[in-house]
Amino acid sequence: MYITLEEAKKHLNIDESFKDDDVYISSLVQVAEDAVEKNVGIVLSKMSDGGSLPPSVKQSILLLIGNLYTNREATTYGTISEVPYTFKYLINLNRNFEVK
C-alpha cells in the first residue's frame, strides 16, 4: 500500500486513537489504490519514484478514500454537486492514453 492507515486517517480527520474503523479504512485504501491503478492504466509501482507516488496520484487516492468513507452507499439524498479540479482532474493528469 502506498497510503498508510495513518495518512488515510489524517485525511479523514480521524484521531489516531480511534481504532474502530481501522480495518474498514485499510480496505478502502486497497480499493482506492486498485481503482486509481485501473483508471490510469498504469501499475502504481511503475509510477512510484523511490516508493513515493506523484502528488496528484496520491491526492487522487486520498480523495477517493474520503468519498468512499463518507458515502457508504451507492445513492445519496439531497443536492450534491461535483467539486471542480478534484479526482477526475487529478487522475487524468496521469492517465495512460496509449492505444494498445
C-alpha distances in whole Angstrom, upper triangle without the diagonal:
4,6,7,9,12,11,11,14,16,16,17,20,19,21,18,21,21,19,20,17,14,14,14,12,9,10,11,7,7,10,10,8,10,13,12,12,15,17,17,17,15,12,10,10,14,13,12,14,14,10,11,11,14,15,16,13,11,14,14,11,12,16,15,13,16,18,17,17,21,22,22,24,25,28,29,33,34,34,31,30,27,27,27,25,22,19,21,23,19,18,21,21,19,20,21,25,26,28,27
4,6,10,11,10,10,14,15,14,16,19,19,20,18,22,22,20,22,19,16,16,16,14,11,13,12,9,9,12,10,8,11,13,12,12,15,16,16,17,14,12,9,9,12,11,9,11,11,8,7,7,11,12,13,10,8,11,12,9,11,14,14,13,16,18,17,18,21,22,22,25,26,29,29,33,34,33,30,29,26,25,25,22,19,17,20,20,17,16,19,19,16,18,20,23,25,27,27
4,7,8,6,7,10,11,10,13,15,15,17,15,18,18,17,19,16,13,14,14,11,9,11,10,7,9,11,10,8,12,13,12,13,17,17,17,19,17,15,11,13,16,14,12,14,14,11,10,9,12,12,13,11,8,10,11,8,8,12,12,10,13,15,15,15,18,20,20,23,24,27,27,30,31,31,27,27,24,23,23,21,18,16,19,20,16,16,20,19,17,19,21,25,27,29,29
4,5,5,6,9,10,11,12,14,13,14,12,15,15,14,16,14,11,12,13,10,8,11,11,8,10,13,12,11,15,16,16,17,20,21,21,22,20,18,15,15,19,17,15,17,16,12,12,13,15,15,16,14,11,13,14,11,10,14,14,12,14,17,16,15,18,21,21,24,25,28,28,31,32,32,29,29,26,25,26,24,21,19,22,23,20,20,23,23,21,23,25,29,30,33,33
4,5,5,6,9,10,10,12,11,12,9,12,12,11,13,10,7,9,10,7,6,10,10,8,10,13,13,13,16,17,17,19,21,22,23,25,23,21,18,19,22,21,18,20,20,16,15,16,19,17,19,17,13,14,16,12,11,14,14,11,13,16,15,13,16,19,18,22,24,26,26,29,31,31,28,28,26,25,27,25,21,20,23,25,22,21,25,25,24,25,28,31,33,35,35
4,5,5,6,9,10,10,9,9,7,11,11,11,14,12,9,12,13,10,10,13,13,11,14,16,15,15,19,20,20,21,24,24,25,27,25,23,20,20,24,22,19,21,20,17,16,16,19,17,19,18,14,15,17,14,12,15,16,13,13,17,17,15,17,20,20,24,26,28,28,30,31,31,28,29,27,25,27,25,22,21,24,25,22,22,26,26,25,27,29,33,35,37,37
4,6,5,6,9,10,10,11,10,14,14,14,16,14,12,14,14,11,11,14,12,10,13,15,13,13,17,18,17,19,22,22,22,24,23,21,17,19,21,19,17,18,18,15,13,14,15,13,15,14,10,11,13,11,9,12,13,11,12,15,15,14,16,19,20,23,25,27,26,29,30,29,26,26,24,22,23,21,18,17,21,22,18,19,23,22,21,24,26,30,32,35,35
4,5,5,6,9,9,11,10,14,13,13,14,11,10,12,11,7,8,11,9,7,11,13,11,12,15,16,15,18,20,20,21,23,22,21,17,19,22,20,18,20,20,17,15,15,16,15,15,14,11,11,12,9,7,10,10,7,8,12,12,10,13,16,16,20,21,23,23,26,27,26,23,24,21,20,22,20,17,16,19,20,18,18,22,22,21,23,26,29,31,34,34
4,5,5,6,5,7,7,10,9,10,12,9,8,12,11,8,10,13,11,10,14,15,14,15,19,19,19,21,24,24,25,27,26,24,21,23,26,24,22,24,23,20,18,18,20,18,19,18,14,14,15,13,10,12,13,10,9,13,13,10,12,16,16,20,22,24,23,25,26,27,24,24,23,21,24,22,19,18,22,23,21,21,25,25,25,27,29,32,35,37,38
4,5,5,6,7,8,11,11,13,15,13,12,15,15,11,13,16,14,13,17,18,16,17,20,21,20,22,25,24,25,28,27,25,22,23,26,23,22,23,23,20,18,18,19,16,17,17,14,13,15,13,10,12,14,11,11,14,15,13,14,18,19,22,24,26,25,27,27,27,24,24,23,21,22,21,18,18,22,23,20,21,25,24,24,27,30,33,35,38,38
4,5,8,10,11,15,14,15,16,14,13,16,15,11,13,15,13,12,15,16,14,15,18,18,17,20,22,22,22,25,24,23,20,22,24,22,20,22,23,20,17,16,17,14,15,15,11,10,12,11,7,8,11,9,7,11,13,11,12,15,17,20,22,23,22,24,24,24,21,21,19,17,19,18,14,15,18,19,17,18,21,21,21,24,27,29,32,35,36
4,5,9,11,13,12,13,14,11,12,14,13,10,12,14,12,12,16,16,14,16,19,19,18,21,23,23,24,27,26,25,22,25,27,24,23,25,26,23,20,19,20,17,18,17,14,12,14,12,9,9,11,8,6,10,11,8,9,12,14,17,20,21,19,21,22,22,19,20,18,17,20,19,16,16,19,21,19,20,23,24,24,25,29,31,34,37,37
4,7,9,12,11,13,14,13,13,16,15,12,15,17,15,15,19,19,18,20,23,22,22,25,27,26,27,30,29,28,25,27,30,27,26,27,27,24,22,22,22,19,20,20,17,15,17,16,12,13,15,12,10,13,14,11,12,15,17,20,23,23,22,23,23,24,21,22,21,19,22,21,18,19,22,23,21,23,26,26,27,29,32,35,37,40,41
4,6,8,7,9,11,9,10,14,13,10,13,16,14,15,18,19,18,20,23,23,23,26,28,27,29,31,30,29,26,28,31,28,27,28,28,25,23,23,24,22,22,22,18,17,19,17,13,15,16,13,11,14,15,11,12,16,16,20,23,24,22,24,25,26,23,24,23,22,25,24,21,21,25,26,24,25,28,29,29,30,34,36,39,41,42
4,5,6,9,11,11,11,15,15,13,15,18,17,17,20,22,21,22,25,26,26,28,31,30,31,34,33,31,28,29,32,30,28,29,29,26,24,25,26,23,25,24,21,20,22,20,16,18,19,16,15,18,18,15,16,19,20,24,26,27,26,28,28,29,27,28,27,26,28,27,24,24,28,29,27,28,31,32,31,33,36,39,42,44,45
4,5,7,10,11,10,13,14,12,13,17,17,16,19,21,20,21,24,25,25,27,30,30,31,33,32,30,27,27,31,29,26,28,27,24,23,23,25,23,25,24,20,20,22,20,17,19,20,17,16,19,19,16,18,21,21,25,28,29,28,30,31,32,29,30,29,28,30,29,26,25,29,30,27,28,32,32,31,33,36,39,41,44,44
4,6,9,11,10,14,15,14,15,18,19,19,22,23,23,24,27,28,29,30,33,33,34,36,35,33,30,31,34,32,30,31,30,27,26,27,29,27,28,27,24,24,25,23,20,22,23,19,19,22,21,18,19,23,22,26,29,30,29,31,32,33,31,33,32,30,33,32,29,28,32,33,31,31,35,35,35,36,39,42,45,47,47
4,6,8,8,12,12,12,14,16,16,17,20,21,21,23,25,26,27,29,31,31,33,35,34,32,29,30,34,32,30,32,31,27,27,27,29,27,28,27,23,23,24,22,19,21,21,17,16,19,18,15,16,19,19,22,26,27,26,28,29,30,29,30,29,29,31,31,27,27,30,32,30,30,34,34,34,35,38,41,43,46,46
4,6,5,8,10,10,11,14,15,15,18,19,20,21,24,25,26,28,30,30,32,33,33,30,28,29,32,31,29,31,30,26,26,26,29,27,28,26,23,23,24,21,19,21,21,17,17,19,18,15,17,19,18,22,25,27,26,29,30,32,30,31,30,30,32,32,28,27,31,32,30,30,34,34,33,35,37,40,42,44,44
4,6,8,9,10,12,13,14,16,18,19,20,22,23,24,26,28,29,30,32,34,33,31,29,30,33,32,31,33,32,28,28,28,30,29,29,27,24,24,25,22,19,21,20,17,17,19,17,13,15,17,16,19,23,24,24,26,28,30,28,30,29,29,32,32,28,27,30,32,30,30,34,35,34,35,37,40,42,44,44
4,6,5,6,8,10,10,12,14,15,16,18,20,21,22,24,26,26,28,30,30,28,25,27,30,29,28,30,30,26,25,25,27,26,26,24,21,21,21,18,16,17,16,13,13,15,13,10,12,14,13,16,20,21,21,24,26,27,25,27,26,26,29,28,25,23,27,29,27,27,30,31,30,31,34,36,39,40,40
4,5,5,6,9,10,11,13,14,15,17,18,20,21,23,24,25,27,28,28,25,23,24,28,27,25,27,26,23,23,23,25,24,24,22,19,20,20,17,15,17,17,13,14,16,14,11,15,17,15,19,22,24,24,27,29,30,28,29,27,27,29,29,25,23,27,29,26,26,29,30,29,30,32,35,37,39,39
4,6,5,6,9,10,11,12,14,16,17,18,20,21,23,24,26,27,27,24,22,23,27,26,25,28,27,23,23,23,26,25,25,23,20,21,21,17,16,18,17,13,15,17,14,12,15,17,15,18,21,23,24,27,29,31,28,30,28,28,30,30,26,24,27,29,27,26,29,30,29,29,31,34,36,38,37
4,5,5,6,9,10,11,12,14,15,16,18,20,21,22,24,26,25,23,22,24,27,26,25,28,28,24,23,23,25,24,24,21,19,19,19,15,14,16,14,11,12,13,10,9,12,13,11,14,17,20,20,23,26,27,25,26,25,25,28,27,23,21,24,26,25,24,27,29,27,28,30,33,35,36,36
4,5,5,6,9,10,10,12,14,15,16,18,20,21,22,24,24,22,19,21,24,23,22,25,25,21,20,20,22,20,21,18,16,16,16,12,11,13,12,8,10,12,9,7,11,13,12,15,18,20,20,23,25,26,24,25,23,23,25,24,20,18,22,24,22,21,25,26,25,25,28,31,33,35,34
4,5,5,7,9,10,11,13,14,16,17,19,20,21,23,22,19,17,19,22,21,20,23,22,18,18,18,21,20,20,18,15,16,16,12,12,14,13,10,12,14,12,11,15,16,15,18,20,23,23,27,29,29,26,27,25,25,27,26,22,20,23,25,22,21,25,26,24,25,27,30,32,33,33
4,5,5,6,9,10,11,12,14,15,17,18,20,21,21,19,17,19,22,21,21,24,24,20,20,19,22,21,21,18,16,17,16,13,13,15,12,10,12,14,10,10,14,15,13,16,17,20,22,25,27,28,25,26,24,25,27,26,22,19,22,24,22,20,24,25,23,24,26,28,30,32,31
4,5,5,6,8,10,10,12,14,15,16,18,20,20,18,16,19,21,20,20,23,24,20,19,18,20,19,18,16,14,14,13,10,10,11,9,6,9,10,7,7,11,12,11,14,15,18,19,22,24,25,22,23,21,21,23,22,18,15,18,21,19,17,21,22,21,21,24,26,28,30,30
4,6,5,6,8,10,11,12,14,15,17,18,17,15,13,15,18,17,16,19,20,16,15,14,16,16,16,13,11,12,11,8,8,11,9,6,10,11,10,10,14,15,14,17,18,21,22,25,27,27,24,24,22,21,23,21,18,15,18,20,17,16,20,21,19,20,22,25,27,29,29
4,6,5,6,9,10,11,12,14,16,16,16,13,12,14,17,16,16,19,20,16,16,15,17,18,17,14,13,15,13,10,11,13,11,9,13,14,12,13,16,17,16,18,19,22,23,27,29,29,26,26,24,24,25,23,20,17,19,21,19,17,20,21,19,19,21,24,25,27,26
4,6,5,6,9,10,11,12,14,15,15,14,13,16,18,18,18,21,22,19,18,16,18,19,17,14,14,15,12,9,11,12,9,8,12,12,9,11,15,14,13,15,15,19,20,24,26,26,23,23,21,22,23,22,18,15,17,19,18,15,18,20,18,18,20,22,24,26,25
4,5,5,6,8,10,10,12,14,14,13,12,15,17,15,16,19,21,17,16,14,15,15,14,11,10,11,9,6,8,9,6,6,10,10,9,11,14,14,14,16,16,19,20,23,25,25,21,21,18,19,19,18,14,11,13,16,14,12,15,17,15,15,18,20,23,24,24
4,5,5,6,9,10,11,12,11,10,8,11,13,12,12,16,17,14,13,11,13,14,13,9,9,11,9,6,9,11,9,9,13,13,12,14,17,17,17,19,19,22,24,27,29,28,25,24,21,21,21,19,16,13,15,17,14,12,15,16,14,14,16,19,21,23,23
4,6,5,6,9,10,10,10,9,9,12,14,13,14,18,19,16,16,14,16,17,16,12,12,14,12,9,12,14,11,11,15,15,13,16,19,18,18,19,19,22,24,27,29,29,26,25,22,23,23,21,18,14,15,18,16,13,16,17,15,14,15,18,20,21,20
4,5,5,6,9,10,11,11,11,14,15,15,16,20,22,19,18,15,16,17,15,11,12,13,10,8,12,12,9,10,14,13,12,15,17,16,16,17,16,19,21,25,26,26,22,22,19,20,20,18,15,12,12,15,14,11,13,15,13,12,14,16,19,20,20
4,5,5,6,8,9,9,8,12,13,11,13,17,19,16,15,12,12,13,11,8,9,11,8,7,10,11,9,11,14,13,13,16,18,18,18,20,19,21,23,26,27,26,23,21,18,18,18,16,13,10,10,12,10,7,10,12,10,9,12,14,17,19,19
4,5,6,6,6,6,6,9,10,10,12,15,18,15,15,12,13,15,13,9,11,13,11,10,13,14,12,14,17,17,16,19,22,21,21,22,21,24,26,30,31,30,26,25,22,22,21,19,17,13,13,15,13,10,12,13,10,9,10,13,15,17,17
4,6,5,7,8,9,13,13,13,15,19,21,19,18,15,16,18,16,12,14,16,13,12,16,16,13,15,19,18,17,20,22,21,21,22,20,23,25,29,30,29,26,25,22,22,22,20,18,14,13,16,14,11,12,14,12,10,10,12,14,15,15
4,6,8,10,11,15,14,13,16,19,22,20,19,15,15,16,14,11,14,14,11,11,15,14,12,15,17,16,16,19,21,20,21,21,19,22,23,27,28,27,23,22,18,19,18,17,15,11,10,12,11,8,9,11,9,7,9,11,13,14,15
4,6,8,9,13,12,10,13,17,20,18,17,13,13,15,12,9,13,14,11,12,15,15,14,17,19,18,19,22,24,23,24,24,23,25,27,30,31,29,26,24,20,20,19,17,15,12,11,12,11,7,7,9,6,4,6,8,11,13,14
4,7,9,12,11,11,14,17,20,19,18,15,15,17,15,12,15,17,14,15,18,19,17,19,22,21,21,24,26,25,26,26,24,27,29,32,34,32,29,27,24,24,23,20,19,15,14,16,14,11,11,12,9,6,6,8,9,11,11
4,6,8,7,7,11,14,16,15,15,12,13,16,14,11,14,16,14,14,18,19,17,19,22,22,22,25,27,27,27,28,27,29,31,34,36,34,31,29,25,25,24,21,20,16,16,17,15,11,12,12,9,8,7,10,11,13,13
4,5,6,7,9,13,15,13,13,11,13,16,15,12,13,16,15,14,17,19,17,18,22,22,21,24,27,26,26,28,27,30,32,35,36,35,32,30,27,27,26,23,21,18,18,19,16,13,15,15,11,11,10,14,14,16,15
4,5,5,6,10,12,10,10,8,10,13,13,9,10,13,12,11,14,16,15,16,19,20,20,22,25,25,25,27,26,29,31,34,35,34,31,29,26,25,24,21,19,16,17,18,15,12,14,14,11,12,12,16,17,19,19
4,5,5,8,9,8,9,8,11,14,15,12,13,16,16,14,17,20,19,19,22,24,23,25,28,28,28,30,30,33,34,38,39,38,34,33,29,29,28,25,23,20,21,21,18,16,18,17,13,14,14,18,18,21,20
4,6,8,10,10,11,9,11,15,15,12,14,17,17,16,19,21,20,21,24,25,25,27,30,30,30,32,31,34,36,39,40,39,35,33,30,29,28,24,23,20,20,21,18,15,17,15,12,13,12,15,15,18,17
4,7,10,9,8,6,7,11,11,9,11,14,14,13,16,18,18,19,22,23,23,25,28,28,29,31,30,33,34,37,38,36,32,31,27,26,24,21,19,17,18,17,14,12,14,12,9,11,11,15,15,19,19
4,6,5,5,4,7,10,12,10,10,14,14,14,16,18,19,19,22,23,24,25,28,29,29,31,31,34,35,38,39,37,34,32,28,27,26,22,21,19,20,19,16,15,17,15,12,14,15,18,19,22,22
4,5,5,6,8,11,13,12,12,16,17,17,18,21,22,22,24,26,27,28,30,32,32,35,35,37,38,41,41,40,36,34,31,29,28,24,23,21,22,22,18,17,19,17,14,17,17,21,21,25,25
4,6,8,11,13,16,15,14,18,19,18,20,23,23,23,26,28,28,29,31,33,33,36,36,39,39,43,43,42,38,37,33,31,30,27,25,24,25,25,21,20,22,20,18,20,21,24,25,28,27
4,7,10,12,15,13,12,15,17,15,17,20,20,20,22,25,25,25,28,30,30,32,33,36,36,39,40,39,36,34,31,29,29,25,23,22,23,23,19,19,21,19,17,19,20,24,24,27,27
4,7,8,11,10,9,12,14,13,14,17,18,18,20,22,23,23,26,28,28,31,31,34,34,37,38,37,33,31,28,26,25,22,20,19,21,20,16,16,19,17,15,17,19,22,24,27,27
4,6,8,6,6,9,11,10,12,15,15,16,18,20,21,22,24,25,26,29,29,31,31,34,35,34,30,28,25,23,22,19,17,15,17,17,13,12,15,13,11,14,15,19,21,24,24
4,6,5,6,9,10,11,13,14,16,17,19,20,21,23,25,26,27,30,29,31,31,34,34,33,29,27,23,21,20,16,15,14,15,14,10,11,13,10,9,12,14,18,19,23,24
4,5,5,6,8,10,10,12,14,15,16,18,20,21,22,24,26,28,28,30,29,32,32,30,27,25,21,19,18,14,13,12,14,13,9,11,13,11,11,14,17,20,22,25,27
4,6,5,6,9,10,10,12,14,15,16,18,20,21,22,24,26,25,27,27,30,29,27,24,22,18,16,14,11,10,9,11,9,5,7,9,8,8,11,14,17,20,23,25
4,5,5,6,9,10,11,12,14,15,17,18,20,21,22,24,24,26,26,29,30,28,24,22,19,17,16,13,11,9,11,10,7,6,9,9,7,10,13,16,18,21,22
4,5,5,6,9,10,11,12,14,15,17,18,20,21,24,24,26,26,29,29,28,24,23,19,18,17,14,12,10,13,13,9,9,13,12,11,14,16,20,22,25,26
4,5,5,6,9,10,10,12,14,15,16,18,20,22,22,24,24,26,26,25,21,20,16,14,14,11,9,8,11,11,8,9,12,12,12,14,18,20,23,26,27
4,5,5,6,9,10,11,12,14,15,16,18,20,20,21,21,24,25,23,19,18,14,13,13,10,7,5,8,9,6,6,10,10,10,12,15,18,21,23,25
4,5,5,6,9,10,11,12,14,15,16,19,19,21,21,24,25,24,21,20,17,16,16,14,11,8,11,12,10,9,13,13,12,14,17,19,22,25,25
4,5,5,6,9,10,10,12,14,16,18,19,21,20,23,24,23,20,19,16,15,16,14,11,9,13,14,11,12,15,16,15,17,20,23,26,28,29
4,5,5,6,9,10,11,12,14,16,17,18,18,20,21,20,16,15,12,11,12,11,8,6,10,11,10,11,14,15,15,17,20,22,25,28,29
4,5,5,6,8,10,10,12,14,14,16,16,19,20,20,16,16,13,13,14,13,10,7,10,13,11,11,14,16,15,16,19,21,24,26,27
4,5,5,6,9,10,11,14,15,17,17,20,21,21,18,18,16,16,17,16,13,11,14,16,14,14,17,19,18,19,22,24,27,29,30
4,6,5,6,8,10,13,14,16,15,18,19,18,15,16,14,13,16,15,12,11,14,16,15,15,19,20,20,21,24,26,30,32,32
4,6,5,6,8,10,11,12,12,15,16,16,12,13,11,12,14,15,11,10,13,15,15,15,18,20,20,20,24,25,29,30,31
4,6,5,6,8,10,12,12,16,17,18,15,16,15,15,18,18,14,12,15,18,17,16,19,22,21,21,24,26,29,30,31
4,6,6,10,12,14,13,16,18,19,16,18,17,17,20,20,16,15,18,20,19,19,22,24,24,24,27,29,32,34,34
4,6,9,11,12,11,13,14,15,13,15,14,15,18,19,16,15,18,20,20,20,23,25,25,26,29,31,34,35,36
4,6,7,8,8,11,13,14,12,14,14,15,18,20,16,15,17,20,20,20,23,25,25,25,28,30,33,34,35
4,7,9,9,13,15,17,15,17,17,19,22,23,19,18,20,23,23,22,25,27,27,26,29,31,34,35,35
4,6,7,11,14,16,14,17,17,19,22,24,20,19,20,23,24,23,25,28,28,27,30,31,34,34,35
4,7,11,14,15,13,15,15,18,21,22,19,18,18,22,23,21,23,26,26,25,28,28,31,32,32
4,7,10,12,11,14,15,18,20,22,20,19,19,23,24,23,25,28,28,27,30,30,34,34,35
4,7,9,8,11,13,16,19,21,19,19,20,23,24,24,25,28,29,28,31,32,35,36,37
4,7,8,12,14,17,20,23,21,21,22,25,26,26,28,31,32,31,34,35,38,39,40
4,6,10,13,16,19,22,21,21,22,24,26,27,28,31,32,32,35,35,39,40,41
4,7,10,13,16,19,18,19,20,22,24,25,26,28,30,30,33,33,37,38,40
4,7,9,13,16,15,15,16,18,20,21,22,25,26,26,30,30,34,35,37
4,6,9,13,12,13,14,15,17,19,19,22,24,24,27,27,31,32,35
4,6,9,8,10,10,11,14,15,16,18,20,20,24,24,28,29,31
4,7,6,9,10,10,12,14,15,17,19,20,24,24,28,30,32
4,6,9,9,8,10,13,13,14,17,18,21,22,26,28,30
4,7,7,5,7,10,10,11,14,15,19,20,23,26,28
4,6,5,6,8,10,11,13,14,18,19,23,26,28
4,6,5,6,8,10,11,12,16,17,21,23,25
4,6,5,6,9,10,10,14,15,18,20,22
4,6,5,7,9,10,14,15,18,21,23
4,6,5,7,9,13,15,18,21,23
4,5,6,6,10,12,15,18,20
4,5,5,9,9,13,16,18
4,6,9,10,14,17,19
4,7,9,12,15,17
4,6,9,12,14
4,6,9,10
4,6,9
4,6
4
